[in-house]
Amino acid sequence: MEMSYQIAVSFLVTVLFLSLFMFIVYKIRMIRNDRDVRKAYYNSISRIWLGVLILSFGLNTIIQFPTAVSYIIGALFVIFGAYNIWHFNAARKYFKGNIPIEDEAWADFNRKAKK
């Protein structure tokens, strides 16, 4: 029992740090991009990683602190994180479908600018 507890906590902490790193990576990609649709696309991906961070934090709270208050708070974090993942995954799919349209518009703009 003790070994599985340590593995679960180690896994959740690893997911926590990985999701924090990926959140920062996609926020930087969003800031460095000039195109609006790609900014929104990278923002939605970063918010998905933020949802993973919140979800793993809630699960970690539930596993590490077995009290009623931590169960309630952890459940709220899990629900909010899962909602974040679900909502921004839908936004990511929407913006991913609009990227080719934006690429075409930028190519058309560049062709007109060179004339």
Buried (B, 14 or more C-beta within 10 A) or exposed (E): EEEEEEEBBEEBBEBBEBBBEBBEBBBEBBEEBEBEBBBBBBBBBBBBBBBBBBBBBBBBBBBBEEEEEBEEBBBEBBEBBBEBBEBBBEBBEEBBEBBEEBEEEBEEEEEEEEE
